Amino acid sequence: EVQLVESGGGLVKPGESLRLSCEASEVTFGSYSMNWIRQAPGKGLEWVSCISSDSRSTYYANSVKGRFTISRDNAKNSLFLQMNSLRAEDTAVYYCAREPTGVAYDIWGQGTMVTVSP
Amino acid sequence: QSALTQPASVSGSPGQSITISCTGTSSDVGIYNLVSWYQQHPGKAPKFMIYEANKRPAGVSDRFSGSKSGNTASLTISGLQAEDEADYYCCSYAGSGMVVFGGGTKLTVL
Protein backbone atom coordinates (compact mmCIF):
# COMPACT_ATOMS: atom_id res chain seq x y z
CA GLU A 1 0.00 0.00 0.00
CA VAL A 2 1.27 3.44 -0.94
CA GLN A 3 2.24 5.61 2.01
CA LEU A 4 3.17 9.26 2.41
CA VAL A 5 5.11 10.35 5.49
CA GLU A 6 5.53 14.02 6.35
CA SER A 7 8.23 15.44 8.61
CA GLY A 8 9.81 18.74 9.52
CA GLY A 9 7.06 20.38 11.52
CA GLY A 10 7.70 22.15 14.79
CA LEU A 11 7.45 25.35 16.82
CA VAL A 12 8.89 28.50 15.29
CA LYS A 13 8.61 32.24 15.92
CA PRO A 14 6.88 34.66 13.54
CA GLY A 15 9.16 35.59 10.67
CA GLU A 16 11.20 32.38 10.87
CA SER A 17 11.44 29.60 8.29
CA LEU A 18 10.72 25.89 8.20
CA ARG A 19 11.09 23.17 5.56
CA LEU A 20 8.61 20.33 5.40
CA SER A 21 9.30 17.01 3.71
CA CYS A 22 7.04 14.25 2.46
CA GLU A 23 8.47 10.88 1.51
CA ALA A 24 6.54 8.42 -0.64
CA SER A 25 6.88 4.66 -0.41
CA GLU A 26 6.14 4.06 -4.09
CA VAL A 27 8.45 4.11 -7.08
CA THR A 28 5.74 5.71 -9.23
CA PHE A 29 5.90 8.92 -7.15
CA GLY A 30 7.34 10.77 -10.12
CA SER A 31 4.22 10.10 -12.19
CA TYR A 32 1.87 12.20 -10.08
CA SER A 33 1.22 15.82 -9.24
CA MET A 34 1.60 16.41 -5.51
CA ASN A 35 -0.01 18.87 -3.16
CA TRP A 36 0.27 20.40 0.28
CA ILE A 37 -3.01 20.93 2.14
CA ARG A 38 -3.25 22.35 5.65
CA GLN A 39 -5.74 22.39 8.50
CA ALA A 40 -5.59 24.96 11.27
CA PRO A 41 -6.58 23.68 14.73
CA GLY A 42 -10.34 23.13 14.83
CA LYS A 43 -10.76 24.50 11.31
CA GLY A 44 -11.35 23.17 7.80
CA LEU A 45 -9.02 22.10 5.05
CA GLU A 46 -7.13 24.70 3.02
CA TRP A 47 -5.27 23.93 -0.19
CA VAL A 48 -1.75 25.39 -0.08
CA SER A 49 0.24 24.40 -3.14
CA CYS A 50 0.60 21.98 -6.05
CA ILE A 51 3.54 20.82 -8.16
CA SER A 52 3.31 18.91 -11.43
CA SER A 53 5.00 15.52 -11.85
CA ASP A 54 7.94 17.04 -13.74
CA SER A 55 8.22 20.15 -11.53
CA ARG A 56 7.56 22.42 -14.50
CA SER A 57 4.38 23.85 -13.01
CA THR A 58 3.78 25.09 -9.49
CA TYR A 59 0.73 26.78 -8.00
CA TYR A 60 0.10 28.52 -4.69
CA ALA A 61 -2.82 29.76 -2.64
CA ASN A 62 -2.91 33.55 -2.43
CA SER A 63 -2.34 33.30 1.33
CA VAL A 64 1.15 31.80 0.89
CA LYS A 65 2.26 33.12 -2.50
CA GLY A 66 5.68 34.71 -2.30
CA ARG A 67 6.46 33.09 1.07
CA PHE A 68 6.22 29.35 0.41
CA THR A 69 8.02 27.31 -2.26
CA ILE A 70 7.05 23.78 -3.28
CA SER A 71 9.60 21.44 -4.83
CA ARG A 72 10.23 17.74 -5.34
CA ASP A 73 13.01 15.24 -5.92
CA ASN A 74 11.61 12.33 -7.92
CA ALA A 75 14.85 10.35 -7.58
CA LYS A 76 14.29 10.35 -3.81
CA ASN A 77 10.48 10.04 -3.93
CA SER A 78 10.29 13.25 -1.93
CA LEU A 79 8.17 16.40 -1.83
CA PHE A 80 9.14 19.57 -0.01
CA LEU A 81 7.60 22.83 1.21
CA GLN A 82 9.93 25.67 2.10
CA MET A 83 8.04 28.09 4.32
CA ASN A 84 9.53 31.54 4.91
CA SER A 85 8.28 34.58 6.78
CA LEU A 86 5.95 32.42 8.82
CA ARG A 87 2.92 34.00 10.48
CA ALA A 88 0.67 32.93 13.32
CA GLU A 89 -2.05 32.15 10.78
CA ASP A 90 0.20 29.52 9.19
CA THR A 91 -0.23 27.39 12.31
CA ALA A 92 -1.77 24.14 11.10
CA VAL A 93 -1.33 20.47 10.41
CA TYR A 94 0.25 20.20 6.97
CA TYR A 95 -0.67 17.20 4.82
CA CYS A 96 0.93 16.09 1.60
CA ALA A 97 -1.46 14.46 -0.86
CA ARG A 98 -1.14 12.64 -4.16
CA GLU A 99 -3.21 13.87 -7.10
CA PRO A 100 -3.71 11.19 -9.77
CA THR A 101 -6.23 13.32 -11.64
CA GLY A 102 -7.57 16.84 -11.39
CA VAL A 103 -8.36 17.91 -7.82
CA ALA A 104 -8.61 14.29 -6.65
CA TYR A 105 -6.40 13.69 -3.63
CA ASP A 106 -6.38 9.94 -3.21
CA ILE A 107 -3.50 9.33 -0.81
CA TRP A 108 -2.75 11.55 2.21
CA GLY A 109 0.04 11.51 4.73
CA GLN A 110 -0.58 11.57 8.47
CA GLY A 111 0.28 15.26 8.67
CA THR A 112 2.95 17.29 10.43
CA MET A 113 2.13 20.09 12.87
CA VAL A 114 3.53 23.58 12.37
CA THR A 115 3.10 26.07 15.19
CA VAL A 116 4.05 29.72 14.74
CA SER A 117 4.09 31.52 18.06
CA PRO A 118 6.22 34.05 19.93
CA GLN B 1 -10.44 32.40 -3.76
CA SER B 2 -13.43 32.21 -1.39
CA ALA B 3 -14.28 28.96 0.35
CA LEU B 4 -17.16 26.90 -0.96
CA THR B 5 -20.29 27.02 1.21
CA GLN B 6 -21.34 23.92 3.13
CA PRO B 7 -23.86 23.57 5.97
CA ALA B 8 -22.07 23.49 9.30
CA SER B 9 -23.90 20.36 10.37
CA VAL B 10 -26.35 17.72 9.23
CA SER B 11 -27.80 14.75 11.07
CA GLY B 12 -29.71 11.59 10.36
CA SER B 13 -30.76 8.33 11.92
CA PRO B 14 -29.25 4.97 11.03
CA GLY B 15 -30.65 3.69 7.75
CA GLN B 16 -31.74 7.10 6.54
CA SER B 17 -30.26 9.11 3.69
CA ILE B 18 -28.70 12.55 4.01
CA THR B 19 -27.39 15.05 1.50
CA ILE B 20 -24.63 17.60 2.04
CA SER B 21 -24.59 20.58 -0.30
CA CYS B 22 -21.55 22.48 -1.50
CA THR B 23 -22.24 25.82 -3.14
CA GLY B 24 -19.67 27.65 -5.19
CA THR B 25 -19.78 30.10 -8.05
CA SER B 26 -19.67 30.20 -11.82
CA SER B 27 -15.86 30.45 -11.45
CA ASP B 28 -15.41 27.10 -9.73
CA VAL B 29 -18.14 24.48 -9.16
CA GLY B 30 -20.33 25.96 -11.88
CA ILE B 31 -17.78 25.73 -14.65
CA TYR B 32 -15.58 22.76 -13.74
CA ASN B 33 -16.55 19.15 -13.13
CA LEU B 34 -13.47 18.83 -10.90
CA VAL B 35 -15.30 18.50 -7.59
CA SER B 36 -14.17 16.01 -4.97
CA TRP B 37 -15.35 15.01 -1.50
CA TYR B 38 -13.43 13.89 1.61
CA GLN B 39 -14.41 12.25 4.87
CA GLN B 40 -12.42 13.03 7.99
CA HIS B 41 -12.73 11.34 11.36
CA PRO B 42 -11.35 13.17 14.42
CA GLY B 43 -7.59 13.13 14.55
CA LYS B 44 -7.27 11.35 11.22
CA ALA B 45 -6.21 12.35 7.73
CA PRO B 46 -8.99 12.95 5.19
CA LYS B 47 -10.23 10.03 3.10
CA PHE B 48 -10.94 10.35 -0.62
CA MET B 49 -14.66 9.62 -1.32
CA ILE B 50 -15.78 11.16 -4.63
CA TYR B 51 -14.02 12.75 -7.62
CA GLU B 52 -15.11 14.50 -10.81
CA ALA B 53 -18.39 15.30 -9.04
CA ASN B 54 -19.90 11.83 -9.24
CA LYS B 55 -17.20 9.18 -9.57
CA ARG B 56 -16.46 6.82 -6.71
CA PRO B 57 -12.92 5.51 -6.18
CA ALA B 58 -12.35 1.80 -5.79
CA GLY B 59 -13.04 0.67 -2.25
CA VAL B 60 -15.52 3.39 -1.35
CA SER B 61 -18.97 2.11 -0.44
CA ASP B 62 -21.70 2.59 -3.04
CA ARG B 63 -23.77 4.18 -0.26
CA PHE B 64 -21.82 7.34 -1.10
CA SER B 65 -22.76 9.22 -4.26
CA GLY B 66 -22.07 12.63 -5.70
CA SER B 67 -23.86 14.96 -8.07
CA LYS B 68 -23.68 18.49 -9.38
CA SER B 69 -26.17 21.00 -10.68
CA GLY B 70 -25.19 24.51 -11.62
CA ASN B 71 -23.03 26.03 -8.92
CA THR B 72 -23.91 23.40 -6.31
CA ALA B 73 -22.40 19.98 -5.77
CA SER B 74 -23.91 17.42 -3.41
CA LEU B 75 -22.83 14.35 -1.51
CA THR B 76 -25.53 11.84 -0.62
CA ILE B 77 -25.04 9.07 1.92
CA SER B 78 -27.70 6.39 1.89
CA GLY B 79 -28.31 3.72 4.51
CA LEU B 80 -26.62 5.87 7.16
CA GLN B 81 -24.34 3.95 9.53
CA ALA B 82 -22.72 4.93 12.82
CA GLU B 83 -19.25 4.91 11.25
CA ASP B 84 -20.35 7.57 8.75
CA GLU B 85 -20.27 10.12 11.58
CA ALA B 86 -17.43 12.43 10.56
CA ASP B 87 -16.61 15.76 8.96
CA TYR B 88 -17.10 16.03 5.21
CA TYR B 89 -15.35 18.48 2.88
CA CYS B 90 -15.97 19.36 -0.73
CA CYS B 91 -13.26 20.70 -3.01
CA SER B 92 -13.28 22.31 -6.45
CA TYR B 93 -10.89 23.50 -9.07
CA ALA B 94 -11.15 27.28 -9.40
CA GLY B 95 -9.09 27.93 -12.52
CA SER B 96 -5.49 29.07 -13.03
CA GLY B 97 -4.19 26.25 -10.88
CA MET B 98 -6.18 27.34 -7.84
CA VAL B 99 -8.18 24.97 -5.65
CA VAL B 100 -10.80 25.80 -3.06
CA PHE B 101 -12.28 23.71 -0.23
CA GLY B 102 -15.60 24.02 1.49
CA GLY B 103 -15.76 24.93 5.16
CA GLY B 104 -16.75 21.39 6.14
CA THR B 105 -19.92 19.73 7.40
CA LYS B 106 -20.18 17.75 10.62
CA LEU B 107 -22.40 14.71 10.15
CA THR B 108 -24.04 13.34 13.28
CA VAL B 109 -25.65 9.92 13.23
CA LEU B 110 -28.42 10.05 15.82
Chai-1 contact restraints between the chains, C-beta under 6 A:
chainA,res_idxA,chainB,res_idxB,connection_type,confidence,min_distance_angstrom,max_distance_angstrom,comment,restraint_id
A,G44,B,G103,contact,1.0,0.0,6.0,A-B,restraint_1
A,G44,B,G104,contact,1.0,0.0,6.0,A-B,restraint_2
A,L45,B,Y89,contact,1.0,0.0,6.0,A-B,restraint_3
A,L45,B,F101,contact,1.0,0.0,6.0,A-B,restraint_4
A,W47,B,V99,contact,1.0,0.0,6.0,A-B,restraint_5
A,Y59,B,G97,contact,1.0,0.0,6.0,A-B,restraint_6
A,N62,B,Q1,contact,1.0,0.0,6.0,A-B,restraint_7
A,G102,B,L34,contact,1.0,0.0,6.0,A-B,restraint_8
A,V103,B,L34,contact,1.0,0.0,6.0,A-B,restraint_9
A,V103,B,S36,contact,1.0,0.0,6.0,A-B,restraint_10
A,V103,B,C91,contact,1.0,0.0,6.0,A-B,restraint_11
A,V103,B,Y93,contact,1.0,0.0,6.0,A-B,restraint_12
A,V103,B,V99,contact,1.0,0.0,6.0,A-B,restraint_13
A,A104,B,S36,contact,1.0,0.0,6.0,A-B,restraint_14
A,A104,B,Y51,contact,1.0,0.0,6.0,A-B,restraint_15
A,D106,B,F48,contact,1.0,0.0,6.0,A-B,restraint_16
A,W108,B,A45,contact,1.0,0.0,6.0,A-B,restraint_17
A,W108,B,P46,contact,1.0,0.0,6.0,A-B,restraint_18
A,Q110,B,A45,contact,1.0,0.0,6.0,A-B,restraint_19
